[in-house]
Amino acid sequence: MPGARADFPAGLCEELIAFRRDLHAHPELGNQEVRTTGAIKARLEEAGLRPRVLKGGTGLVCDIGEWDGGRPMLALRADIDALPIPDTKVTTPYRSTVPGRAHACGHDVHTTVVLGTGLVLADLQRRGLLPRPVRLVFQPAEEVLPGGAADAVRDGVLENVGRILAVHCDPKVDAGRIGLRHGPITSACDSLKISLDGPGGHTARPHLTTDLVTAVAKVATEVPALVGRRVDTRAGLAITWGRIESGHATNVIPQHAELAGTVRCLDQRTWETAPDAVYAAIDEVAALYGAKTQITYVRGVPPVVNEASAADLLRDAMTARHGAESVESTEQSLGGEDFSWYLQHVPGAMARLGVRTPGDRLSRDLHQGDFDVDESAIAVGVELFTAAALLDAAGEREG
């Protein structure tokens, strides 16, 4: 495949690993990524590029080459924020230095991959070997529903872009491999908070009160099942609770209870109507116990739906560098990803980037405090994106 290969500048792999470790040690939450943004900006400027910080003050967009008004550009997207959970790794020298904050979803890897790709492509551009400009998007606040992608789109990151690509770390896939599929690869995800109120009282006289502990327990157990029977089961709608709170004493029926969780859905059409079904089920169950409800339903993200030719571009790029056996089929995940907002405007695709050390069967799942990666995946991601950019520029995978 012509144009599908570009070698790394000397020392780049080591530099990228050091850059990722620095990000990992200094995680920042969504819309607070000031240090992270500064580090990315400084390295891009050192490479002779002109990044622009997004209007919110964090995140950047950076073009390699100038668009000539012809065929739209390819964009490569990374998310740069961390999670509000503690890093539980004990002996890792680059573990988080910020209490209660961790890069437990691999965004430090995503960021480093796109940065590294930008440095390789910038080197090709200087040598006159980049046939077509490429845009880098470093997006803040992916972990904050409904996600920073929508803000980035409003800030113009998709102007003159015809296709966008991304990767997401997958601890179930070996480093040196990627997972791909046509169609939906993630699910829709919303957040849900329910407040229940009523007159409390003595536990000796529950018949004279609104028994909120029982009411919130019934809502927690019965609403997911009730909603599940009112939508097409093929849509894979799932309500899962992450927090439940009520009461302070063993012999007092409380006046207030709270329940919070997520609503996830495999199918976009069902996701669009899900709030109505959820509201109706909550009110129905709570009314049986005389509880007054206040529901906060925050729309999150639709599913990421990989466009076929964009997914094939990633497949061809990975095959060009690592062979056909390096690409495996992946299932649709119930996880949410705001990369989906970009795909409401332009076609694109996301690949699962393998980060598990081959032969390692320890469970280091996403969103857990001990999450870490095989850092050889960084070079694989850079090779994937670089090859994809060159194949796309050569017109070998038209949308």
C-alpha positions as CSV (number, residue, x, y, z in Angstrom):
1,M,0.0,0.0,0.0
2,P,1.8,3.2,-1.1
3,G,2.3,5.8,1.5
4,A,1.3,3.6,4.4
5,R,4.6,3.7,6.3
6,A,6.5,6.4,8.1
7,D,9.3,5.7,10.5
8,F,9.6,7.3,14.0
9,P,12.1,10.0,14.5
10,A,15.0,8.9,16.7
11,G,14.1,8.8,20.4
12,L,10.4,9.5,19.9
13,C,9.2,6.2,21.5
14,E,11.1,7.0,24.7
15,E,9.9,10.6,24.7
16,L,6.2,9.5,24.3
17,I,6.4,7.0,27.2
18,A,7.9,9.7,29.4
19,F,5.2,12.2,28.3
20,R,2.4,9.7,29.1
21,R,3.9,8.9,32.5
22,D,4.0,12.6,33.3
23,L,0.3,13.0,32.4
24,H,-0.5,9.9,34.4
25,A,1.2,11.3,37.5
26,H,-0.6,14.6,37.2
27,P,-4.3,13.8,36.3
28,E,-6.8,16.6,35.9
29,L,-10.6,16.4,35.8
30,G,-12.8,17.6,33.0
31,N,-12.6,21.3,32.1
32,Q,-9.7,21.6,34.6
33,E,-7.0,20.2,32.4
34,V,-4.8,23.4,32.5
35,R,-1.4,21.6,33.1
36,T,-2.2,18.9,30.5
37,T,-3.2,21.5,27.9
38,G,0.0,23.5,28.6
39,A,2.2,20.4,28.2
40,I,0.5,19.4,24.9
41,K,0.7,23.0,23.5
42,A,4.4,23.4,24.4
43,R,5.4,20.2,22.7
44,L,3.4,21.0,19.5
45,E,4.9,24.5,19.4
46,E,8.4,23.0,19.8
47,A,7.6,21.0,16.7
48,G,6.9,24.2,14.8
49,L,3.1,23.8,14.9
50,R,0.5,26.4,15.9
51,P,-2.1,24.9,18.3
52,R,-5.2,26.8,19.4
53,V,-6.5,26.4,22.9
54,L,-10.3,25.9,22.9
55,K,-12.6,28.6,24.1
56,G,-13.2,26.9,27.4
57,G,-9.6,27.4,28.4
58,T,-8.6,23.7,28.1
59,G,-8.1,21.4,25.2
60,L,-6.6,22.3,21.8
61,V,-6.9,21.9,18.1
62,C,-3.9,21.9,15.8
63,D,-3.6,21.6,12.0
64,I,-0.6,20.0,10.3
65,G,-0.4,21.7,7.0
66,E,-2.9,24.2,5.6
67,W,-6.2,23.2,4.0
68,D,-6.4,24.4,0.4
69,G,-10.2,24.4,0.1
70,G,-10.2,21.0,-1.6
71,R,-10.9,17.6,-0.1
72,P,-11.9,17.9,3.6
73,M,-9.3,17.0,6.2
74,L,-8.9,13.9,8.4
75,A,-9.1,14.6,12.1
76,L,-7.6,12.6,14.9
77,R,-9.2,13.0,18.3
78,A,-7.9,12.4,21.9
79,D,-9.6,13.0,25.2
80,I,-7.4,14.5,27.9
81,D,-9.3,14.4,31.3
82,A,-9.0,12.0,34.2
83,L,-11.4,10.4,36.6
84,P,-12.3,11.4,40.2
85,I,-11.1,8.1,41.7
86,P,-7.9,7.3,43.8
87,D,-4.9,5.7,42.1
88,T,-4.4,2.5,44.1
89,K,-1.2,1.4,42.4
90,V,1.4,1.1,45.1
91,T,4.8,0.6,43.5
92,T,4.3,2.3,40.2
93,P,6.7,5.3,40.1
94,Y,4.4,7.3,37.9
95,R,1.2,6.7,39.9
96,S,-1.0,9.7,40.5
97,T,0.4,12.5,42.7
98,V,-3.1,14.1,43.0
99,P,-5.3,12.6,45.8
100,G,-8.6,11.2,44.5
101,R,-7.6,11.6,40.8
102,A,-6.4,9.0,38.3
103,H,-6.0,8.4,34.6
104,A,-8.0,5.2,35.0
105,C,-9.6,5.2,31.6
106,G,-6.4,5.5,29.4
107,H,-6.9,9.1,28.3
108,D,-3.2,9.8,29.0
109,V,-2.5,7.1,26.4
110,H,-5.0,8.5,23.9
111,T,-3.5,11.9,24.3
112,T,0.1,10.7,23.9
113,V,-0.9,8.6,20.8
114,V,-2.4,11.7,19.0
115,L,0.5,13.9,20.1
116,G,3.0,11.3,18.8
117,T,1.2,11.0,15.5
118,G,1.2,14.8,15.2
119,L,5.0,14.9,15.7
120,V,5.5,12.2,13.1
121,L,3.2,13.9,10.6
122,A,4.8,17.3,11.3
123,D,8.2,15.8,10.4
124,L,6.7,14.5,7.2
125,Q,5.2,17.9,6.5
126,R,8.6,19.6,6.9
127,R,10.0,17.2,4.4
128,G,7.2,17.7,1.9
129,L,6.0,14.1,2.3
130,L,2.5,14.8,3.8
131,P,0.1,14.9,0.9
132,R,-2.8,16.4,2.8
133,P,-3.3,18.3,6.0
134,V,-4.4,16.5,9.2
135,R,-6.2,18.0,12.2
136,L,-5.4,17.0,15.8
137,V,-8.2,17.5,18.4
138,F,-7.3,17.3,22.1
139,Q,-10.7,17.4,23.7
140,P,-11.4,18.1,27.4
141,A,-14.2,16.7,29.7
142,E,-15.0,13.4,28.0
143,E,-15.9,12.0,31.5
144,V,-18.4,14.8,32.2
145,L,-21.9,14.2,30.8
146,P,-22.9,15.1,28.1
147,G,-19.2,15.4,27.3
148,G,-16.8,18.0,26.1
149,A,-17.1,16.9,22.5
150,A,-20.2,18.9,21.9
151,D,-18.4,22.0,23.1
152,A,-15.5,21.2,20.9
153,V,-17.8,20.9,17.9
154,R,-19.4,24.3,18.7
155,D,-15.8,25.7,18.8
156,G,-15.3,24.7,15.2
157,V,-13.0,21.7,15.4
158,L,-14.9,19.9,12.6
159,E,-14.7,22.8,10.2
160,N,-13.3,21.5,6.9
161,V,-13.1,18.0,8.3
162,G,-14.5,15.1,6.3
163,R,-13.7,12.2,8.6
164,I,-12.6,11.7,12.2
165,L,-10.8,8.8,13.9
166,A,-10.1,7.8,17.6
167,V,-8.9,5.0,19.7
168,H,-9.9,3.8,23.2
169,C,-7.8,1.7,25.4
170,D,-9.1,-1.9,25.8
171,P,-7.5,-4.0,28.7
172,K,-9.1,-7.1,27.2
173,V,-7.1,-6.8,23.9
174,D,-3.3,-7.5,23.8
175,A,-0.9,-4.7,23.0
176,G,0.0,-4.9,19.4
177,R,-3.6,-5.5,18.3
178,I,-6.8,-3.5,17.8
179,G,-10.4,-4.4,18.0
180,L,-12.8,-3.1,15.3
181,R,-16.4,-3.4,14.1
182,H,-18.7,-1.7,11.7
183,G,-21.7,0.0,13.2
184,P,-22.3,0.7,16.9
185,I,-19.2,0.0,19.1
186,T,-20.4,1.8,22.3
187,S,-23.8,2.5,23.8
188,A,-25.8,5.5,24.7
189,C,-25.3,6.7,28.3
190,D,-27.4,9.1,30.5
191,S,-27.3,9.9,34.2
192,L,-30.2,9.6,36.5
193,K,-30.8,11.0,40.0
194,I,-34.0,10.5,42.0
195,S,-34.9,12.3,45.2
196,L,-37.8,10.9,47.3
197,D,-39.5,12.8,50.1
198,G,-42.2,12.2,52.6
199,P,-43.1,12.7,56.3
200,G,-40.7,10.5,58.4
201,G,-41.4,9.1,61.8
202,H,-40.7,6.4,64.3
203,T,-39.9,2.9,63.0
204,A,-42.4,1.6,65.5
205,R,-45.2,3.3,63.5
206,P,-44.4,2.9,59.8
207,H,-48.1,3.0,59.0
208,L,-48.2,6.7,60.0
209,T,-45.3,7.7,57.7
210,T,-44.1,7.4,54.2
211,D,-41.6,4.6,54.5
212,L,-38.9,6.1,52.3
213,V,-36.3,3.4,52.9
214,T,-38.7,0.8,51.6
215,A,-39.8,3.1,48.8
216,V,-36.3,3.8,47.6
217,A,-35.4,0.1,47.8
218,K,-38.5,-0.7,45.6
219,V,-37.6,2.0,43.1
220,A,-34.0,0.6,42.9
221,T,-35.2,-3.0,42.3
222,E,-38.4,-2.6,40.4
223,V,-37.8,0.3,38.1
224,P,-35.1,-1.3,36.0
225,A,-37.2,-4.4,35.5
226,L,-40.3,-2.4,34.7
227,V,-38.6,-0.2,32.1
228,G,-37.0,-3.3,30.6
229,R,-40.5,-4.8,30.0
230,R,-41.7,-1.6,28.3
231,V,-39.0,-1.3,25.6
232,D,-37.8,-3.6,22.9
233,T,-35.5,-6.1,24.6
234,R,-33.2,-6.0,21.6
235,A,-32.4,-2.4,22.5
236,G,-30.4,-3.5,25.5
237,L,-31.6,-0.7,27.8
238,A,-30.1,-1.1,31.3
239,I,-30.5,1.0,34.4
240,T,-27.8,0.5,36.9
241,W,-27.5,2.2,40.3
242,G,-24.2,3.6,41.7
243,R,-25.4,5.4,44.8
244,I,-28.3,5.1,47.3
245,E,-28.6,7.1,50.5
246,S,-31.2,7.5,53.2
247,G,-31.5,8.0,57.0
248,H,-29.2,8.5,59.9
249,A,-30.6,6.5,62.8
250,T,-31.7,2.9,63.2
251,N,-35.1,3.8,64.7
252,V,-36.1,6.8,62.6
253,I,-37.8,6.6,59.2
254,P,-36.2,9.4,57.2
255,Q,-37.8,12.2,55.3
256,H,-35.5,12.1,52.3
257,A,-33.8,9.5,50.2
258,E,-31.7,9.6,47.0
259,L,-30.8,7.2,44.3
260,A,-28.4,7.8,41.4
261,G,-27.2,5.8,38.5
262,T,-26.9,5.5,34.7
263,V,-29.3,4.6,31.9
264,R,-27.5,2.8,29.0
265,C,-28.9,1.6,25.7
266,L,-27.5,-0.2,22.7
267,D,-30.0,1.3,20.2
268,Q,-30.1,5.1,19.4
269,R,-33.8,5.1,18.6
270,T,-34.8,3.6,21.9
271,W,-32.4,5.9,23.7
272,E,-34.2,8.9,22.2
273,T,-37.5,7.8,23.9
274,A,-35.9,6.3,27.1
275,P,-36.6,9.3,29.4
276,D,-40.4,9.0,29.0
277,A,-40.3,5.3,30.0
278,V,-38.0,5.9,32.9
279,Y,-40.0,8.8,34.3
280,A,-43.3,6.8,34.1
281,A,-41.8,3.8,35.9
282,I,-40.3,5.8,38.7
283,D,-43.6,7.7,39.3
284,E,-45.6,4.5,39.2
285,V,-43.5,2.7,41.8
286,A,-43.0,5.6,44.1
287,A,-46.7,6.4,44.1
288,L,-47.4,3.0,45.6
289,Y,-45.6,4.1,48.8
290,G,-46.8,7.7,48.9
291,A,-43.4,9.1,48.1
292,K,-43.0,12.4,46.3
293,T,-40.3,12.3,43.6
294,Q,-38.0,14.8,42.0
295,I,-36.1,13.3,39.0
296,T,-33.0,14.7,37.4
297,Y,-32.4,13.0,34.1
298,V,-29.3,14.3,32.3
299,R,-28.9,13.4,28.6
300,G,-25.5,12.0,28.0
301,V,-24.2,10.6,24.7
302,P,-25.6,8.5,21.9
303,P,-23.8,5.3,20.7
304,V,-20.6,5.6,18.8
305,V,-21.5,4.2,15.4
306,N,-18.5,3.3,13.2
307,E,-19.0,4.3,9.6
308,A,-17.9,1.4,7.4
309,S,-15.2,3.0,5.2
310,A,-13.7,4.8,8.2
311,A,-13.5,1.5,10.1
312,D,-11.9,-0.1,7.0
313,L,-9.4,2.7,6.9
314,L,-8.3,1.8,10.4
315,R,-8.2,-1.9,9.5
316,D,-6.1,-1.3,6.4
317,A,-3.7,1.0,8.3
318,M,-3.2,-1.6,11.1
319,T,-2.8,-4.4,8.6
320,A,-0.2,-2.4,6.7
321,R,1.9,-2.0,9.8
322,H,1.3,-5.2,11.8
323,G,-0.4,-7.7,9.5
324,A,-4.0,-8.8,9.2
325,E,-3.8,-11.0,12.4
326,S,-3.4,-7.8,14.4
327,V,-7.0,-6.8,13.9
328,E,-9.8,-8.6,15.8
329,S,-13.5,-8.2,15.9
330,T,-14.9,-6.5,19.0
331,E,-18.4,-6.5,20.5
332,Q,-20.5,-3.5,21.2
333,S,-19.8,-2.2,24.7
334,L,-22.4,-0.8,27.1
335,G,-19.9,1.9,27.9
336,G,-20.6,5.5,26.8
337,E,-18.2,7.7,24.8
338,D,-18.8,11.3,23.7
339,F,-16.8,10.7,20.5
340,S,-20.4,9.9,19.3
341,W,-21.1,13.6,19.1
342,Y,-18.5,14.1,16.4
343,L,-20.2,11.3,14.4
344,Q,-23.5,13.2,14.4
345,H,-21.7,15.7,12.0
346,V,-19.0,13.7,10.1
347,P,-18.4,10.0,9.4
348,G,-15.7,8.4,11.5
349,A,-14.7,5.4,13.5
350,M,-13.1,4.4,16.9
351,A,-10.8,1.4,17.4
352,R,-10.2,-0.5,20.6
353,L,-6.4,-0.1,21.2
354,G,-5.0,-3.2,22.9
355,V,-3.1,-2.4,26.1
356,R,-2.8,-5.7,27.8
357,T,0.6,-7.3,28.0
358,P,0.4,-10.5,26.0
359,G,0.1,-13.5,28.3
360,D,-1.0,-11.3,31.3
361,R,-4.4,-12.5,32.6
362,L,-4.7,-10.1,35.6
363,S,-7.8,-8.0,35.5
364,R,-7.0,-4.3,35.3
365,D,-10.3,-3.0,34.0
366,L,-11.2,0.6,33.0
367,H,-12.4,2.9,35.8
368,Q,-10.5,1.0,38.5
369,G,-7.7,2.6,40.6
370,D,-5.1,0.0,39.6
371,F,-5.6,0.4,35.8
372,D,-2.4,0.6,33.8
373,V,-1.2,-0.3,30.3
374,D,1.5,-2.0,28.4
375,E,3.2,1.1,27.1
376,S,4.2,-0.5,23.8
377,A,0.6,0.2,22.8
378,I,1.6,3.9,22.4
379,A,3.9,3.2,19.5
380,V,1.2,0.9,18.0
381,G,-1.4,3.7,18.2
382,V,1.0,6.2,16.6
383,E,1.7,3.8,13.8
384,L,-2.0,3.1,13.3
385,F,-2.9,6.8,13.0
386,T,0.1,7.7,10.9
387,A,-0.7,4.9,8.4
388,A,-4.3,5.9,8.4
389,A,-3.5,9.5,7.7
390,L,-1.2,8.6,4.8
391,L,-3.7,6.1,3.3
392,D,-6.5,8.6,3.6
393,A,-4.3,11.3,2.0
394,A,-3.5,8.9,-0.9
395,G,-7.2,8.5,-1.4
396,E,-7.1,4.7,-0.9
397,R,-10.1,4.7,1.4
398,E,-12.7,7.2,0.2
399,G,-15.8,7.7,2.4
